[in-house]
Amino acid sequence: MNRPIIEFRDVTFGYGATDTVLRDCSVSLERGSFVVLLGPSGCGKSTLLRLAAGFLRPRTGSVHFDGKEILAPDRRRILIFQEQDQLFPWSRLLANTALPLLWGPDRCSRSEAEDRARDALSQVGLAENLNDFPHQMSGGMKQRAVLARALAVGAEALLLDEPFASLDALSRESLQETLVSAWARHGSTVLFVTHDIREAVRIGGELWFLHNAGQSGQIERIKLPGGSPQGGALRDLDTPEAISVVKSIRERLTR
């Protein structure tokens, strides 16, 4: 059995001395999996992502990436937020996408960085927008650009916090397809937070449901038919099978 790429070991976390969001949480994410995280507001979904990204540290327990404890952020794990203003407003799209590749001990040359940025932008449908500034781009285009930046740096794990929630229905569906295609092509591991059961069923291979904040353990794992968004078994949400799965999960989560 492959070693998990992300592993939470008896993690307890709270934002204050008496506040506990996660309690004794132990769960692991297999390399190359596509997991969607559901749960009521305030249950700890975003907290779990920030712990995995290295922006937060557990009160007790530990979080591990590829067998090593996470002590700080690392561009092998990229956190993508719902907010669309994640690009530098003074830089054109190509420069925005290439910039992280010019930083750090493993930085590359500008020409290589721009080549990798062009390839990533092409994968998300922005090959014709390299010279655009962020203010010239729609919300959906900005989220595509942020995804391209994560692909360009070669992130092994994509941690997405409701990244499409503020987009219109058509843009959201298009970006879901883009994300699934990128996941299939790169073999990245995806942990995706959403409140939308239909979105979760459409793109996820497995669902993690977080129960109310502070409950011991608190994560319930639900396997979807096919176990992978690449198979496309539930990509069409209007089929009887998909409708039945959405209904059964909604009933299960609202008991």
Backbone torsions as a table, in degrees:
resi	resn	phi	psi	omega
1	MET	NA	135.2	-179.3
2	ASN	-68.3	147.2	176.4
3	ARG	-70.3	136.6	178.7
4	PRO	-58.7	147.0	177.5
5	ILE	-82.5	-34.5	175.7
6	ILE	-129.1	132.7	-176.8
7	GLU	-140.0	126.3	174.1
8	PHE	-100.0	122.9	-176.4
9	ARG	-116.3	103.1	177.2
10	ASP	49.9	47.8	-174.8
11	VAL	-81.8	128.0	169.6
12	THR	-122.3	135.1	-178.5
13	PHE	-146.9	141.6	173.2
14	GLY	-148.9	155.9	-178.1
15	TYR	-89.5	-6.0	176.9
16	GLY	-143.5	178.8	-176.2
17	ALA	-64.1	-33.3	-176.8
18	THR	-111.4	-10.0	-178.3
19	ASP	-86.0	127.4	177.7
20	THR	-124.4	120.0	179.7
21	VAL	-94.0	-47.6	176.7
22	LEU	-117.5	137.6	-179.0
23	ARG	-133.6	122.6	175.2
24	ASP	49.8	47.8	-176.1
25	CYS	-89.5	120.3	177.3
26	SER	-129.9	115.9	179.6
27	VAL	-159.1	151.4	-178.2
28	SER	-130.5	150.7	-178.1
29	LEU	-115.3	119.5	-177.9
30	GLU	-75.3	146.8	178.0
31	ARG	-59.0	132.3	178.0
32	GLY	82.3	2.7	-179.1
33	SER	-82.8	162.9	178.0
34	PHE	-127.0	99.5	-174.3
35	VAL	-112.1	134.2	177.3
36	VAL	-110.0	132.3	-175.2
37	LEU	-104.3	119.8	178.9
38	LEU	-117.9	161.0	175.4
39	GLY	158.0	163.0	-179.2
40	PRO	-66.3	159.4	178.1
41	SER	-58.2	136.9	177.6
42	GLY	83.2	5.7	-176.3
43	CYS	-82.6	-14.1	177.2
44	GLY	116.9	12.9	-177.4
45	LYS	-63.0	-52.9	-179.8
46	SER	-65.5	-35.0	177.3
47	THR	-60.8	-43.0	179.3
48	LEU	-60.1	-42.3	178.3
49	LEU	-63.2	-43.3	-177.2
50	ARG	-69.7	-29.8	172.9
51	LEU	-67.0	-42.5	179.0
52	ALA	-66.2	-33.2	-179.8
53	ALA	-77.3	-20.5	-178.8
54	GLY	95.1	8.8	178.4
55	PHE	-83.0	-18.9	175.7
56	LEU	-126.6	155.5	175.8
57	ARG	-119.3	140.9	-179.9
58	PRO	-63.5	151.0	171.4
59	ARG	-68.7	-46.3	171.9
60	THR	-138.0	161.7	-176.5
61	GLY	83.3	-169.1	-176.8
62	SER	-153.7	158.0	175.8
63	VAL	-120.7	134.4	-175.1
64	HIS	-123.0	145.1	175.2
65	PHE	-124.9	120.6	-179.7
66	ASP	52.4	39.7	175.1
67	GLY	88.3	-7.2	-178.2
68	LYS	-115.6	142.2	-178.7
69	GLU	-64.7	137.0	178.2
70	ILE	-81.2	119.8	-179.0
71	LEU	-117.2	-13.7	-176.9
72	ALA	-162.9	163.6	175.6
73	PRO	-61.1	154.0	-177.0
74	ASP	-152.1	136.2	-176.2
75	ARG	-73.7	0.0	168.4
76	ARG	-72.1	-17.1	176.9
77	ARG	-125.4	113.4	-175.8
78	ILE	-110.5	127.8	177.3
79	LEU	-98.9	124.7	-179.7
80	ILE	-115.6	125.2	-174.9
81	PHE	-94.5	172.6	174.8
82	GLN	-71.5	-33.6	-176.1
83	GLU	-61.2	138.9	-175.8
84	GLN	-87.7	-14.9	-176.6
85	ASP	-91.8	65.5	179.2
86	GLN	-109.7	8.4	179.2
87	LEU	-107.8	153.1	176.7
88	PHE	-75.1	119.7	-172.5
89	PRO	-65.7	-21.3	-177.1
90	TRP	-89.3	-3.3	-177.0
91	SER	-113.2	145.4	175.3
92	ARG	-72.1	166.3	-171.8
93	LEU	-58.4	-45.5	-178.8
94	LEU	-60.6	-44.7	179.9
95	ALA	-65.7	-39.9	177.5
96	ASN	-58.4	-42.0	-175.9
97	THR	-75.2	-34.9	-177.0
98	ALA	-81.1	-22.4	-169.7
99	LEU	-54.0	-46.2	-179.0
100	PRO	-60.7	-24.2	-179.6
101	LEU	-75.2	-10.9	-179.5
102	LEU	-96.7	1.4	-178.0
103	TRP	-108.7	160.4	168.3
104	GLY	82.3	173.8	-175.9
105	PRO	-66.3	-25.6	179.9
106	ASP	-103.7	28.3	-179.9
107	ARG	-64.6	156.6	179.6
108	CYS	-119.5	174.9	-179.6
109	SER	-67.4	160.3	-180.0
110	ARG	-61.5	-39.8	-178.8
111	SER	-65.3	-41.5	177.9
112	GLU	-67.0	-41.8	179.1
113	ALA	-59.6	-43.4	-179.4
114	GLU	-69.9	-34.6	176.3
115	ASP	-63.8	-44.6	178.9
116	ARG	-66.4	-37.1	177.9
117	ALA	-65.6	-43.1	178.6
118	ARG	-59.9	-44.3	-179.7
119	ASP	-62.6	-44.5	-179.6
120	ALA	-65.6	-41.6	179.0
121	LEU	-65.5	-34.2	176.2
122	SER	-64.2	-39.0	-179.1
123	GLN	-63.8	-28.5	-178.4
124	VAL	-102.8	11.8	174.1
125	GLY	82.7	25.1	-178.4
126	LEU	-119.0	25.4	-177.9
127	ALA	-62.9	-24.9	-177.5
128	GLU	-93.6	5.6	-173.5
129	ASN	-120.2	21.8	-172.9
130	LEU	-59.0	-30.8	-175.7
131	ASN	-98.7	6.9	179.1
132	ASP	-75.2	144.9	169.6
133	PHE	-89.5	156.9	-179.0
134	PRO	-54.0	-35.5	-178.1
135	HIS	-68.9	-12.7	177.8
136	GLN	-92.6	0.0	-173.3
137	MET	-109.8	146.9	175.3
138	SER	-75.1	170.1	177.6
139	GLY	-59.7	-41.9	178.9
140	GLY	-63.7	-39.4	178.1
141	MET	-64.9	-39.5	179.2
142	LYS	-63.7	-40.1	178.9
143	GLN	-68.8	-34.7	173.6
144	ARG	-62.0	-40.7	-179.1
145	ALA	-64.6	-41.0	178.9
146	VAL	-64.7	-40.4	175.9
147	LEU	-63.3	-42.1	178.7
148	ALA	-60.3	-39.7	-180.0
149	ARG	-62.7	-39.4	177.6
150	ALA	-66.6	-38.6	178.8
151	LEU	-68.1	-38.5	-177.7
152	ALA	-63.1	-37.9	-179.1
153	VAL	-81.0	-5.8	177.6
154	GLY	77.0	35.0	-179.8
155	ALA	-58.2	133.4	178.7
156	GLU	-84.8	-24.9	179.6
157	ALA	-132.6	128.1	176.3
158	LEU	-105.5	121.2	-178.7
159	LEU	-112.1	107.3	-169.0
160	LEU	-115.3	120.7	-175.9
161	ASP	-103.5	90.1	-178.0
162	GLU	46.4	54.1	-171.2
163	PRO	-69.2	-20.0	-175.9
164	PHE	-112.1	7.7	-171.1
165	ALA	-62.7	-31.5	-175.4
166	SER	-93.2	5.3	-177.3
167	LEU	-93.8	158.4	174.8
168	ASP	-69.0	165.3	-171.7
169	ALA	-59.3	-42.9	-178.1
170	LEU	-68.1	-42.1	177.9
171	SER	-64.4	-40.0	-179.7
172	ARG	-63.1	-44.9	179.8
173	GLU	-64.9	-40.5	178.8
174	SER	-63.3	-41.7	179.5
175	LEU	-70.8	-31.5	173.3
176	GLN	-59.5	-45.0	178.2
177	GLU	-62.6	-42.1	179.7
178	THR	-61.9	-43.8	-179.5
179	LEU	-64.1	-45.5	-179.9
180	VAL	-63.0	-40.4	178.2
181	SER	-63.7	-42.7	178.9
182	ALA	-64.5	-40.8	178.0
183	TRP	-61.1	-44.8	-178.9
184	ALA	-65.9	-36.7	-177.1
185	ARG	-74.0	-41.1	-171.6
186	HIS	-96.5	-17.0	-177.7
187	GLY	71.5	20.1	178.0
188	SER	-66.7	163.2	173.1
189	THR	-100.5	134.2	-176.0
190	VAL	-120.9	130.5	169.1
191	LEU	-122.5	113.1	-165.8
192	PHE	-121.5	119.8	178.2
193	VAL	-93.2	133.6	174.4
194	THR	-151.9	159.0	170.1
195	HIS	-99.1	-7.8	-170.4
196	ASP	-95.2	110.3	-179.4
197	ILE	-62.7	-38.2	180.0
198	ARG	-64.0	-42.3	177.0
199	GLU	-62.7	-43.1	-179.3
200	ALA	-60.0	-44.7	-179.1
201	VAL	-68.0	-35.5	-176.3
202	ARG	-69.5	-37.1	-172.4
203	ILE	-111.6	-17.0	-171.2
204	GLY	-86.1	151.5	169.6
205	GLY	-95.0	-28.7	178.8
206	GLU	-147.4	145.4	176.0
207	LEU	-107.9	138.6	167.0
208	TRP	-111.4	124.6	177.4
209	PHE	-108.6	121.2	176.8
210	LEU	-91.7	123.9	176.3
211	HIS	-78.9	-173.8	-173.8
212	ASN	-57.4	147.0	-177.0
213	ALA	-54.3	139.9	174.0
214	GLY	88.7	-8.3	177.4
215	GLN	-71.9	141.9	178.9
216	SER	-65.3	135.3	-178.7
217	GLY	77.8	-73.4	168.4
218	GLN	62.5	-3.8	178.0
219	ILE	-108.0	126.8	174.4
220	GLU	-109.4	131.0	-177.3
221	ARG	-102.5	132.0	-177.9
222	ILE	-127.0	116.1	177.0
223	LYS	-80.3	135.7	176.7
224	LEU	-94.3	155.1	177.6
225	PRO	-55.3	129.5	-178.3
226	GLY	90.5	-31.0	175.1
227	GLY	69.1	9.9	-177.9
228	SER	-159.6	132.9	177.2
229	PRO	-64.9	-22.0	-178.3
230	GLN	-65.0	-31.2	-179.9
231	GLY	-68.8	-25.6	174.4
232	GLY	74.2	15.3	-175.8
233	ALA	-60.1	-32.7	-176.3
234	LEU	-121.0	20.6	-177.6
235	ARG	-66.8	-32.2	176.2
236	ASP	-92.7	106.1	-174.0
237	LEU	-76.2	-4.2	-180.0
238	ASP	-94.0	-0.9	178.2
239	THR	-76.4	153.2	178.8
240	PRO	-56.3	-38.1	-179.6
241	GLU	-63.4	-46.5	-178.6
242	ALA	-65.6	-42.4	178.7
243	ILE	-60.0	-41.5	179.6
244	SER	-65.4	-41.5	-179.8
245	VAL	-66.0	-44.6	178.3
246	VAL	-59.0	-45.0	-179.6
247	LYS	-62.7	-44.6	-177.0
248	SER	-67.0	-37.6	178.8
249	ILE	-69.2	-41.7	177.8
250	ARG	-59.5	-43.3	179.8
251	GLU	-65.7	-38.4	-179.1
252	ARG	-66.6	-38.5	-175.2
253	LEU	-84.1	-12.9	-178.7
254	THR	-108.7	11.0	177.2
255	ARG	-62.9	NA	NA
